[in-house]
Amino acid sequence: MSQQLSLNGATRVHYIVGDPIAQVKSPGDVTHAFAAHGLNAMVMPAHVAPAALARWLEGVSLAQNVDGVIVTVPHKFACFALCASASERARFLGAVNTMRRNPDGTWHGDMFDGLGYVAALRDRDYDPAGRKALLVGAGGAGSAIAHALVMAGVASLAIHDGDTARRDALVARLAGLEKCPVVAGTDDPAGFDLVINASPAGMKEGDPYPVDVARLDPRTFVGCVITAPAVSPLIAAARAKGCRTATGADMFARVRDLMVDFLVEQ
């Protein structure tokens, strides 16, 4: 990086909060992006358990030089509830991945995971419009990606999640948009044009695959949100089948750009 990073008493502070936190890329990448914008600002990781989240945010909000919070697993839904205002997209999802200060010191949230993933697909010359899609994971990132796929014009969307109540609630909300058929799915990827894993399956050694990889078709495009390992087991299996792929790092690069634009917006 050619830009010079500063760290002094005038540095504006942003946090990324999660549980766990060691896997995230944002502290370095977003700090460099701030520098590229000519800003004296940095991102610090914060490992905060769910039970302590509200107290932690109340505490850091007392610091007048804290301007933003990036939100990762498992806090995206809880942080939405702690925002005084939010974008229409975040209100629909009930989740945020980025928060910035309102003039009165309260927090305004937005959610960019879905927009970032659709952008990453298009970067790979894959337009989701008109495709039959299967999404695994109805958590914060999965909900956002599901919403973005529907808004991008997929022909249909099936959602698979072990938490059937969470899955069914997301299916009902998205079906209510009346943009395309949205149904509960399974781990069988056969017959789908696009398969995306938005669950943690594959982060830990020995995790089961999120879908039955033996049923993948080489013509299916396969995506995954996992950034560590850089090539998730699903992506490795899909590539071995001859599938085109998009990794978690591909998604993160696009999400990072959207988050930075939001955080530096005046």
MIDOSE-1310 file (N, C-alpha, C; in nm, 2 decimals, decimal comma, always signed):
residues 266
msqq	+0,09/-0,12/+0,00/+0,00/+0,00/+0,00/+0,09/+0,12/+0,00; +0,06/+0,22/-0,09/+0,14/+0,34/-0,10/+0,10/+0,45/+0,00; -0,03/+0,44/+0,05/-0,07/+0,55/+0,14/-0,01/+0,53/+0,28; +0,01/+0,64/+0,34/+0,07/+0,65/+0,47/-0,04/+0,63/+0,58
lsln	-0,02/+0,54/+0,67/-0,11/+0,52/+0,78/-0,06/+0,61/+0,90; -0,16/+0,67/+0,97/-0,13/+0,75/+1,08/-0,19/+0,69/+1,21; -0,13/+0,71/+1,32/-0,19/+0,67/+1,45/-0,15/+0,77/+1,55; -0,24/+0,86/+1,59/-0,21/+0,96/+1,69/-0,34/+1,00/+1,76
gatr	-0,33/+1,10/+1,84/-0,45/+1,14/+1,92/-0,57/+1,19/+1,84; -0,55/+1,23/+1,71/-0,66/+1,27/+1,63/-0,72/+1,16/+1,55; -0,67/+1,04/+1,56/-0,72/+0,92/+1,48/-0,87/+0,89/+1,52; -0,95/+0,88/+1,42/-1,09/+0,84/+1,45/-1,10/+0,69/+1,46
vhyi	-1,17/+0,64/+1,55/-1,17/+0,50/+1,58/-1,30/+0,43/+1,54; -1,29/+0,31/+1,47/-1,40/+0,23/+1,44/-1,37/+0,09/+1,50; -1,47/+0,01/+1,53/-1,45/-0,12/+1,58/-1,52/-0,22/+1,48; -1,47/-0,34/+1,49/-1,54/-0,46/+1,43/-1,57/-0,55/+1,55
vgdp	-1,69/-0,58/+1,57/-1,73/-0,66/+1,69/-1,79/-0,80/+1,64; -1,74/-0,90/+1,71/-1,79/-1,04/+1,68/-1,75/-1,13/+1,79; -1,79/-1,26/+1,78/-1,76/-1,36/+1,87/-1,77/-1,50/+1,80; -1,65/-1,55/+1,74/-1,52/-1,50/+1,76/-1,48/-1,38/+1,67
iaqv	-1,36/-1,34/+1,68/-1,32/-1,22/+1,60/-1,18/-1,24/+1,53; -1,10/-1,35/+1,57/-0,97/-1,36/+1,52/-0,96/-1,38/+1,37; -1,07/-1,43/+1,31/-1,07/-1,47/+1,17/-1,10/-1,35/+1,07; -1,14/-1,23/+1,13/-1,18/-1,12/+1,04/-1,06/-1,05/+0,97
kspg	-1,09/-1,00/+0,85/-0,99/-0,92/+0,77/-1,01/-0,77/+0,78; -1,12/-0,73/+0,84/-1,15/-0,58/+0,83/-1,05/-0,49/+0,90; -0,99/-0,53/+1,01/-0,90/-0,43/+1,08/-0,79/-0,37/+0,99; -0,72/-0,45/+0,92/-0,62/-0,41/+0,83/-0,67/-0,35/+0,70
dvth	-0,77/-0,43/+0,64/-0,82/-0,39/+0,50/-0,89/-0,26/+0,51; -0,98/-0,24/+0,61/-1,06/-0,12/+0,61/-0,98/+0,00/+0,66; -0,88/-0,02/+0,75/-0,79/+0,08/+0,79/-0,71/+0,14/+0,67; -0,66/+0,05/+0,58/-0,59/+0,09/+0,46/-0,69/+0,16/+0,36
afaa	-0,81/+0,12/+0,36/-0,91/+0,19/+0,27/-0,94/+0,33/+0,32; -0,95/+0,34/+0,46/-0,96/+0,48/+0,51/-0,85/+0,57/+0,47; -0,73/+0,51/+0,48/-0,61/+0,59/+0,44/-0,61/+0,63/+0,29; -0,66/+0,54/+0,21/-0,67/+0,57/+0,07/-0,77/+0,68/+0,04
hgln	-0,87/+0,70/+0,14/-0,96/+0,82/+0,13/-0,90/+0,94/+0,19; -0,78/+0,93/+0,24/-0,71/+1,05/+0,30/-0,76/+1,07/+0,44; -0,81/+0,97/+0,51/-0,87/+0,98/+0,64/-0,77/+0,92/+0,75; -0,76/+0,99/+0,86/-0,69/+0,94/+0,98/-0,78/+0,86/+1,06
amvm	-0,80/+0,74/+1,03/-0,90/+0,65/+1,09/-0,85/+0,51/+1,10; -0,90/+0,43/+1,19/-0,85/+0,29/+1,21/-0,97/+0,20/+1,25; -0,95/+0,07/+1,23/-1,05/-0,03/+1,28/-0,98/-0,12/+1,38; -1,04/-0,13/+1,50/-1,00/-0,22/+1,60/-1,09/-0,34/+1,62
pahv	-1,04/-0,46/+1,64/-1,12/-0,58/+1,67/-1,17/-0,58/+1,81; -1,30/-0,62/+1,83/-1,35/-0,63/+1,97/-1,42/-0,77/+1,98; -1,37/-0,85/+2,07/-1,43/-0,98/+2,09/-1,53/-0,97/+2,20; -1,66/-0,97/+2,17/-1,76/-0,95/+2,27/-1,87/-1,06/+2,26
apaa	-1,89/-1,12/+2,38/-2,00/-1,22/+2,38/-2,14/-1,16/+2,37; -2,23/-1,23/+2,32/-2,37/-1,18/+2,30/-2,43/-1,12/+2,43; -2,40/-1,18/+2,54/-2,46/-1,12/+2,67/-2,41/-0,99/+2,70; -2,29/-0,96/+2,65/-2,23/-0,83/+2,69/-2,24/-0,72/+2,58
larw	-2,30/-0,76/+2,47/-2,30/-0,67/+2,35/-2,36/-0,53/+2,38; -2,48/-0,52/+2,44/-2,54/-0,39/+2,47/-2,46/-0,31/+2,56; -2,40/-0,37/+2,66/-2,32/-0,29/+2,76/-2,19/-0,25/+2,69; -2,13/-0,33/+2,60/-2,01/-0,29/+2,53/-2,04/-0,17/+2,44
legv	-2,15/-0,18/+2,37/-2,18/-0,06/+2,28/-2,21/+0,06/+2,36; -2,28/+0,05/+2,47/-2,31/+0,17/+2,55/-2,18/+0,23/+2,60; -2,08/+0,14/+2,63/-1,95/+0,19/+2,68/-1,87/+0,26/+2,57; -1,85/+0,20/+2,46/-1,77/+0,26/+2,35/-1,84/+0,39/+2,30
slaq	-1,97/+0,39/+2,31/-2,04/+0,51/+2,26/-2,01/+0,64/+2,34; -1,96/+0,62/+2,46/-1,92/+0,73/+2,54/-1,79/+0,80/+2,48; -1,71/+0,73/+2,40/-1,59/+0,79/+2,35/-1,63/+0,88/+2,22; -1,60/+1,00/+2,23/-1,64/+1,09/+2,12/-1,56/+1,08/+1,99
nvdg	-1,46/+1,00/+2,00/-1,38/+0,97/+1,87/-1,41/+0,84/+1,81; -1,52/+0,77/+1,86/-1,56/+0,64/+1,80/-1,67/+0,68/+1,70; -1,64/+0,65/+1,57/-1,74/+0,69/+1,46/-1,82/+0,58/+1,40; -1,77/+0,45/+1,41/-1,84/+0,35/+1,34/-1,81/+0,21/+1,41
vivt	-1,90/+0,12/+1,37/-1,89/-0,02/+1,42/-1,92/-0,11/+1,30; -1,83/-0,20/+1,27/-1,86/-0,31/+1,17/-1,90/-0,43/+1,25; -2,00/-0,50/+1,20/-2,07/-0,61/+1,28/-2,05/-0,74/+1,21; -2,00/-0,84/+1,28/-1,99/-0,97/+1,23/-2,06/-1,07/+1,32
vphk	-2,05/-1,20/+1,28/-2,12/-1,31/+1,36/-2,09/-1,31/+1,50; -2,19/-1,32/+1,59/-2,33/-1,35/+1,57/-2,42/-1,23/+1,60; -2,36/-1,11/+1,58/-2,43/-0,99/+1,64/-2,51/-0,90/+1,54; -2,54/-0,95/+1,42/-2,60/-0,87/+1,32/-2,74/-0,84/+1,35
facf	-2,82/-0,93/+1,40/-2,95/-0,91/+1,44/-2,96/-0,82/+1,57; -2,88/-0,85/+1,67/-2,88/-0,78/+1,79/-2,84/-0,64/+1,77; -2,74/-0,61/+1,69/-2,70/-0,47/+1,67/-2,81/-0,39/+1,60; -2,89/-0,45/+1,51/-3,00/-0,38/+1,45/-3,09/-0,32/+1,56
alca	-3,12/-0,40/+1,66/-3,20/-0,36/+1,77/-3,14/-0,25/+1,85; -3,01/-0,23/+1,84/-2,94/-0,12/+1,92/-2,92/+0,00/+1,83; -2,97/+0,00/+1,71/-2,96/+0,12/+1,62/-3,09/+0,21/+1,64; -3,07/+0,34/+1,65/-3,18/+0,43/+1,65/-3,24/+0,45/+1,52
sase	-3,17/+0,43/+1,41/-3,22/+0,44/+1,28/-3,15/+0,34/+1,19; -3,21/+0,31/+1,07/-3,15/+0,21/+0,98/-3,21/+0,23/+0,84; -3,14/+0,18/+0,75/-3,18/+0,18/+0,61/-3,30/+0,09/+0,59; -3,38/+0,12/+0,48/-3,49/+0,03/+0,45/-3,45/-0,11/+0,44
rarf	-3,34/-0,14/+0,37/-3,29/-0,28/+0,36/-3,27/-0,34/+0,49; -3,20/-0,27/+0,58/-3,17/-0,33/+0,71/-3,30/-0,35/+0,79; -3,40/-0,26/+0,78/-3,52/-0,27/+0,85/-3,60/-0,40/+0,80; -3,59/-0,42/+0,67/-3,66/-0,54/+0,61/-3,60/-0,67/+0,67
lgav	-3,46/-0,67/+0,68/-3,39/-0,79/+0,73/-3,39/-0,80/+0,88; -3,40/-0,68/+0,95/-3,38/-0,68/+1,09/-3,24/-0,71/+1,13; -3,14/-0,67/+1,05/-3,00/-0,70/+1,07/-2,92/-0,59/+1,01; -2,80/-0,57/+1,07/-2,70/-0,47/+1,01/-2,56/-0,53/+1,02
ntmr	-2,48/-0,49/+0,93/-2,34/-0,52/+0,94/-2,25/-0,40/+0,95; -2,30/-0,28/+0,94/-2,23/-0,16/+0,96/-2,31/-0,05/+1,03; -2,25/+0,02/+1,12/-2,32/+0,12/+1,20/-2,23/+0,25/+1,20; -2,29/+0,36/+1,18/-2,22/+0,49/+1,19/-2,30/+0,58/+1,28
rnpd	-2,23/+0,69/+1,33/-2,30/+0,78/+1,43/-2,40/+0,87/+1,36; -2,51/+0,89/+1,42/-2,60/+1,00/+1,39/-2,55/+1,12/+1,46; -2,59/+1,24/+1,41/-2,55/+1,37/+1,47/-2,57/+1,37/+1,62; -2,67/+1,31/+1,67/-2,70/+1,31/+1,82/-2,62/+1,20/+1,89
gtwh	-2,53/+1,13/+1,83/-2,45/+1,03/+1,90/-2,51/+0,89/+1,89; -2,64/+0,87/+1,85/-2,69/+0,74/+1,84/-2,64/+0,67/+1,71; -2,69/+0,55/+1,68/-2,63/+0,48/+1,57/-2,73/+0,45/+1,46; -2,68/+0,46/+1,34/-2,75/+0,44/+1,21/-2,69/+0,31/+1,14
gdmf	-2,78/+0,21/+1,11/-2,72/+0,09/+1,06/-2,76/+0,06/+0,91; -2,68/-0,02/+0,85/-2,72/-0,07/+0,71/-2,66/-0,21/+0,70; -2,70/-0,28/+0,59/-2,65/-0,42/+0,57/-2,61/-0,43/+0,43; -2,48/-0,47/+0,41/-2,42/-0,48/+0,28/-2,37/-0,62/+0,23
dglg	-2,40/-0,72/+0,32/-2,35/-0,85/+0,28/-2,42/-0,90/+0,15; -2,54/-0,87/+0,13/-2,61/-0,92/+0,01/-2,57/-0,84/-0,11; -2,57/-0,71/-0,11/-2,52/-0,63/-0,22/-2,38/-0,67/-0,26; -2,29/-0,69/-0,16/-2,15/-0,73/-0,18/-2,14/-0,86/-0,25
yvaa	-2,23/-0,96/-0,21/-2,22/-1,09/-0,28/-2,27/-1,09/-0,42; -2,38/-1,02/-0,45/-2,42/-1,01/-0,58/-2,32/-0,94/-0,67; -2,25/-0,83/-0,62/-2,15/-0,77/-0,69/-2,03/-0,86/-0,72; -2,00/-0,95/-0,62/-1,89/-1,05/-0,64/-1,93/-1,15/-0,75
lrdr	-2,05/-1,19/-0,76/-2,10/-1,28/-0,86/-2,08/-1,21/-1,00; -2,12/-1,08/-1,01/-2,11/-1,01/-1,14/-1,96/-0,99/-1,17; -1,88/-0,97/-1,07/-1,73/-0,96/-1,10/-1,68/-1,09/-1,17; -1,75/-1,20/-1,14/-1,71/-1,33/-1,20/-1,79/-1,36/-1,33
dydp	-1,85/-1,25/-1,39/-1,93/-1,26/-1,51/-2,05/-1,35/-1,49; -2,10/-1,35/-1,37/-2,22/-1,44/-1,34/-2,33/-1,35/-1,29; -2,44/-1,33/-1,38/-2,55/-1,25/-1,34/-2,66/-1,35/-1,28; -2,70/-1,32/-1,15/-2,80/-1,41/-1,09/-2,94/-1,40/-1,15
agrk	-2,97/-1,29/-1,23/-3,10/-1,27/-1,29/-3,14/-1,39/-1,37; -3,26/-1,44/-1,34/-3,32/-1,55/-1,42/-3,27/-1,69/-1,38; -3,19/-1,70/-1,27/-3,13/-1,83/-1,23/-3,21/-1,89/-1,12; -3,20/-2,02/-1,11/-3,27/-2,10/-1,01/-3,16/-2,11/-0,90
allv	-3,18/-2,06/-0,78/-3,08/-2,04/-0,68/-3,12/-2,12/-0,55; -3,01/-2,18/-0,49/-3,02/-2,25/-0,36/-2,93/-2,18/-0,26; -2,98/-2,13/-0,15/-2,89/-2,07/-0,05/-2,90/-2,15/+0,08; -2,78/-2,17/+0,14/-2,77/-2,24/+0,27/-2,74/-2,14/+0,37
gagg	-2,82/-2,13/+0,47/-2,79/-2,03/+0,58/-2,89/-1,92/+0,58; -2,97/-1,90/+0,69/-3,07/-1,80/+0,70/-3,03/-1,70/+0,82; -2,90/-1,69/+0,85/-2,86/-1,60/+0,95/-2,84/-1,46/+0,90; -2,76/-1,38/+0,96/-2,75/-1,24/+0,91/-2,70/-1,23/+0,77
agsa	-2,59/-1,29/+0,74/-2,53/-1,28/+0,60/-2,63/-1,35/+0,50; -2,68/-1,47/+0,54/-2,77/-1,54/+0,46/-2,90/-1,47/+0,42; -2,95/-1,40/+0,52/-3,07/-1,32/+0,50/-3,05/-1,21/+0,40; -2,93/-1,15/+0,42/-2,90/-1,03/+0,33/-2,88/-1,08/+0,19
iaha	-2,81/-1,20/+0,17/-2,78/-1,25/+0,04/-2,91/-1,30/-0,03; -3,00/-1,36/+0,05/-3,13/-1,40/+0,00/-3,21/-1,28/-0,05; -3,21/-1,18/+0,03/-3,28/-1,06/-0,02/-3,22/-1,00/-0,14; -3,09/-0,99/-0,15/-3,02/-0,93/-0,26/-3,05/-1,02/-0,39
lvma	-3,05/-1,15/-0,37/-3,07/-1,24/-0,49/-3,21/-1,22/-0,54; -3,31/-1,21/-0,45/-3,45/-1,18/-0,50/-3,46/-1,05/-0,57; -3,39/-0,94/-0,51/-3,40/-0,81/-0,57/-3,32/-0,81/-0,70; -3,22/-0,90/-0,72/-3,14/-0,90/-0,84/-3,22/-0,98/-0,95
gvas	-3,33/-1,04/-0,92/-3,41/-1,10/-1,02/-3,39/-1,25/-1,05; -3,35/-1,33/-0,94/-3,34/-1,47/-0,96/-3,48/-1,53/-1,00; -3,48/-1,64/-1,08/-3,61/-1,70/-1,12/-3,68/-1,76/-1,00; -3,60/-1,82/-0,91/-3,66/-1,88/-0,79/-3,55/-1,89/-0,69
laih	-3,59/-1,90/-0,56/-3,49/-1,92/-0,45/-3,54/-2,02/-0,35; -3,45/-2,12/-0,32/-3,48/-2,22/-0,22/-3,38/-2,19/-0,10; -3,42/-2,19/+0,02/-3,34/-2,16/+0,14/-3,33/-2,28/+0,23; -3,21/-2,32/+0,26/-3,19/-2,44/+0,35/-3,12/-2,39/+0,48
dgdt	-3,18/-2,43/+0,60/-3,12/-2,40/+0,72/-3,17/-2,50/+0,83; -3,08/-2,54/+0,91/-3,12/-2,64/+1,02/-3,21/-2,58/+1,11; -3,21/-2,45/+1,13/-3,31/-2,38/+1,22/-3,43/-2,35/+1,13; -3,53/-2,45/+1,14/-3,64/-2,44/+1,04/-3,73/-2,32/+1,07
arrd	-3,74/-2,28/+1,20/-3,82/-2,16/+1,23/-3,76/-2,03/+1,17; -3,63/-2,02/+1,18/-3,56/-1,91/+1,12/-3,57/-1,91/+0,96; -3,55/-2,03/+0,91/-3,57/-2,05/+0,76/-3,71/-2,01/+0,72; -3,81/-2,06/+0,78/-3,95/-2,04/+0,74/-3,98/-1,89/+0,75
alva	-3,93/-1,82/+0,85/-3,96/-1,68/+0,87/-3,90/-1,60/+0,76; -3,78/-1,64/+0,72/-3,72/-1,57/+0,61/-3,79/-1,60/+0,47; -3,82/-1,72/+0,45/-3,90/-1,76/+0,33/-4,03/-1,68/+0,32; -4,10/-1,67/+0,43/-4,23/-1,60/+0,43/-4,21/-1,45/+0,40
rlag	-4,11/-1,39/+0,46/-4,08/-1,24/+0,43/-4,05/-1,22/+0,29; -3,96/-1,30/+0,23/-3,91/-1,28/+0,10/-4,02/-1,32/+0,00; -4,10/-1,42/+0,02/-4,21/-1,46/-0,06/-4,31/-1,34/-0,07; -4,33/-1,27/+0,05/-4,42/-1,16/+0,05/-4,39/-1,04/-0,04
lekc	-4,26/-1,04/-0,09/-4,22/-0,94/-0,18/-4,29/-0,96/-0,32; -4,33/-1,09/-0,34/-4,39/-1,13/-0,47/-4,31/-1,10/-0,59; -4,18/-1,12/-0,58/-4,09/-1,10/-0,69/-4,05/-1,23/-0,76; -4,05/-1,34/-0,69/-4,02/-1,47/-0,74/-4,07/-1,58/-0,64
pvva	-4,08/-1,70/-0,68/-4,11/-1,81/-0,58/-3,99/-1,82/-0,48; -4,02/-1,83/-0,35/-3,92/-1,85/-0,25/-3,98/-1,96/-0,16; -3,89/-2,07/-0,15/-3,94/-2,19/-0,08/-3,83/-2,24/+0,01; -3,87/-2,33/+0,10/-3,77/-2,41/+0,18/-3,70/-2,51/+0,10
gtdd	-3,57/-2,51/+0,11/-3,49/-2,61/+0,03/-3,43/-2,72/+0,12; -3,34/-2,80/+0,06/-3,27/-2,90/+0,13/-3,12/-2,89/+0,10; -3,04/-2,99/+0,13/-2,90/-2,98/+0,10/-2,87/-3,05/-0,03; -2,97/-3,07/-0,11/-2,95/-3,13/-0,25/-2,94/-3,02/-0,35
pagf	-2,82/-3,00/-0,41/-2,80/-2,89/-0,51/-2,84/-2,93/-0,65; -2,88/-3,05/-0,67/-2,92/-3,09/-0,81/-3,03/-3,00/-0,86; -3,01/-2,96/-0,99/-3,11/-2,88/-1,06/-3,10/-2,73/-1,04; -3,01/-2,69/-0,96/-2,99/-2,54/-0,94/-2,88/-2,49/-1,02
dlvi	-2,90/-2,36/-1,07/-2,80/-2,29/-1,15/-2,69/-2,23/-1,06; -2,74/-2,19/-0,94/-2,65/-2,11/-0,84/-2,67/-2,17/-0,70; -2,56/-2,21/-0,64/-2,56/-2,26/-0,50/-2,47/-2,17/-0,42; -2,52/-2,12/-0,31/-2,43/-2,03/-0,22/-2,44/-2,08/-0,08
nasp	-2,33/-2,10/-0,01/-2,32/-2,13/+0,13/-2,30/-2,01/+0,21; -2,40/-1,97/+0,29/-2,39/-1,85/+0,38/-2,40/-1,90/+0,52; -2,36/-2,03/+0,55/-2,35/-2,08/+0,68/-2,21/-2,10/+0,72; -2,18/-2,13/+0,85/-2,04/-2,15/+0,90/-1,98/-2,28/+0,86
agmk	-2,06/-2,37/+0,79/-2,02/-2,50/+0,76/-1,89/-2,50/+0,67; -1,78/-2,55/+0,72/-1,65/-2,55/+0,65/-1,55/-2,46/+0,72; -1,59/-2,39/+0,82/-1,49/-2,31/+0,89/-1,40/-2,39/+0,98; -1,46/-2,50/+1,04/-1,38/-2,59/+1,12/-1,35/-2,72/+1,05
egdp	-1,23/-2,77/+1,08/-1,19/-2,90/+1,02/-1,29/-3,01/+1,07; -1,33/-3,09/+0,97/-1,43/-3,19/+1,01/-1,57/-3,15/+0,99; -1,60/-3,02/+0,96/-1,74/-2,98/+0,94/-1,80/-3,06/+0,82; -1,92/-3,09/+0,82/-1,99/-3,15/+0,71/-2,00/-3,05/+0,60
ypvd	-2,01/-3,09/+0,47/-2,04/-3,00/+0,36/-2,18/-2,94/+0,38; -2,20/-2,81/+0,34/-2,33/-2,75/+0,35/-2,43/-2,81/+0,25; -2,38/-2,87/+0,14/-2,47/-2,94/+0,05/-2,41/-3,07/+0,01; -2,48/-3,15/-0,05/-2,43/-3,28/-0,10/-2,35/-3,26/-0,23
varl	-2,22/-3,25/-0,21/-2,13/-3,21/-0,32/-2,13/-3,32/-0,43; -2,16/-3,44/-0,40/-2,17/-3,55/-0,50/-2,28/-3,52/-0,60; -2,38/-3,43/-0,56/-2,49/-3,40/-0,65/-2,47/-3,27/-0,73; -2,35/-3,21/-0,71/-2,32/-3,08/-0,79/-2,30/-3,11/-0,93
dprt	-2,36/-3,02/-1,02/-2,34/-3,03/-1,16/-2,23/-2,94/-1,20; -2,14/-2,97/-1,29/-2,03/-2,88/-1,33/-2,08/-2,75/-1,39; -2,21/-2,74/-1,43/-2,26/-2,62/-1,49/-2,31/-2,52/-1,38; -2,32/-2,57/-1,25/-2,37/-2,49/-1,14/-2,26/-2,40/-1,09
fvgc	-2,29/-2,27/-1,07/-2,20/-2,17/-1,01/-2,21/-2,19/-0,86; -2,10/-2,20/-0,79/-2,10/-2,22/-0,64/-2,03/-2,11/-0,57; -2,09/-2,05/-0,47/-2,03/-1,95/-0,39/-2,03/-1,99/-0,24; -1,94/-1,92/-0,17/-1,93/-1,95/-0,02/-1,89/-1,82/+0,05
vita	-1,94/-1,79/+0,17/-1,91/-1,67/+0,24/-1,78/-1,69/+0,33; -1,73/-1,81/+0,35/-1,62/-1,83/+0,44/-1,49/-1,77/+0,39; -1,42/-1,70/+0,47/-1,29/-1,64/+0,44/-1,17/-1,71/+0,49; -1,20/-1,80/+0,60/-1,09/-1,88/+0,65/-1,14/-2,02/+0,68
pavs	-1,09/-2,12/+0,61/-0,99/-2,11/+0,51/-1,02/-2,03/+0,38; -0,92/-1,98/+0,31/-0,94/-1,90/+0,19/-1,02/-1,97/+0,09; -0,99/-2,10/+0,07/-1,07/-2,19/-0,02/-1,14/-2,29/+0,07; -1,27/-2,27/+0,09/-1,34/-2,36/+0,18/-1,36/-2,50/+0,12
plia	-1,39/-2,60/+0,20/-1,40/-2,73/+0,14/-1,51/-2,74/+0,03; -1,62/-2,66/+0,05/-1,72/-2,66/-0,06/-1,66/-2,60/-0,19; -1,59/-2,49/-0,18/-1,53/-2,44/-0,30/-1,43/-2,53/-0,37; -1,35/-2,60/-0,28/-1,25/-2,70/-0,34/-1,33/-2,81/-0,41
aara	-1,43/-2,86/-0,34/-1,51/-2,97/-0,40/-1,58/-2,92/-0,53; -1,63/-2,80/-0,53/-1,70/-2,75/-0,65/-1,60/-2,73/-0,77; -1,48/-2,68/-0,74/-1,38/-2,67/-0,84/-1,33/-2,80/-0,90; -1,32/-2,90/-0,81/-1,29/-3,04/-0,85/-1,39/-3,09/-0,95
kgcr	-1,52/-3,05/-0,94/-1,63/-3,09/-1,02/-1,63/-3,01/-1,15; -1,55/-2,90/-1,16/-1,55/-2,81/-1,28/-1,64/-2,69/-1,27; -1,70/-2,67/-1,15/-1,79/-2,55/-1,13/-1,71/-2,42/-1,13; -1,77/-2,32/-1,17/-1,72/-2,18/-1,15/-1,75/-2,14/-1,01
tatg	-1,67/-2,06/-0,94/-1,69/-2,03/-0,80/-1,66/-1,88/-0,77; -1,72/-1,84/-0,65/-1,68/-1,72/-0,59/-1,66/-1,74/-0,44; -1,55/-1,70/-0,39/-1,51/-1,72/-0,25/-1,55/-1,62/-0,15; -1,53/-1,64/-0,03/-1,57/-1,54/+0,07/-1,48/-1,42/+0,06
admf	-1,36/-1,43/+0,02/-1,27/-1,32/-0,01/-1,32/-1,23/-0,12; -1,38/-1,29/-0,22/-1,44/-1,22/-0,33/-1,55/-1,13/-0,28; -1,64/-1,19/-0,20/-1,75/-1,12/-0,13/-1,69/-1,01/-0,04; -1,60/-1,04/+0,04/-1,55/-0,94/+0,14/-1,50/-0,82/+0,07
arvr	-1,42/-0,83/-0,04/-1,37/-0,72/-0,11/-1,48/-0,62/-0,15; -1,59/-0,67/-0,20/-1,70/-0,59/-0,24/-1,78/-0,53/-0,12; -1,80/-0,61/-0,02/-1,86/-0,56/+0,11/-1,78/-0,46/+0,17; -1,65/-0,48/+0,18/-1,56/-0,37/+0,23/-1,58/-0,24/+0,17
dlmv	-1,58/-0,24/+0,04/-1,59/-0,11/-0,04/-1,73/-0,04/+0,00; -1,83/-0,12/+0,01/-1,96/-0,06/+0,04/-1,96/-0,01/+0,19; -1,90/-0,09/+0,28/-1,89/-0,04/+0,42/-1,82/+0,09/+0,43; -1,70/+0,09/+0,37/-1,62/+0,21/+0,37/-1,69/+0,34/+0,32
dflv	-1,76/+0,32/+0,21/-1,84/+0,43/+0,15/-1,94/+0,48/+0,25; -2,01/+0,39/+0,32/-2,11/+0,42/+0,42/-2,05/+0,49/+0,54; -1,93/+0,44/+0,58/-1,87/+0,50/+0,71/-1,81/+0,64/+0,68; -1,76/+0,66/+0,56/-1,70/+0,79/+0,53/-1,80/+0,90/+0,48
eq	-1,92/+0,85/+0,46/-2,03/+0,94/+0,41/-2,06/+1,05/+0,52; -2,07/+1,17/+0,48/-2,09/+1,28/+0,58/-2,24/+1,29/+0,60
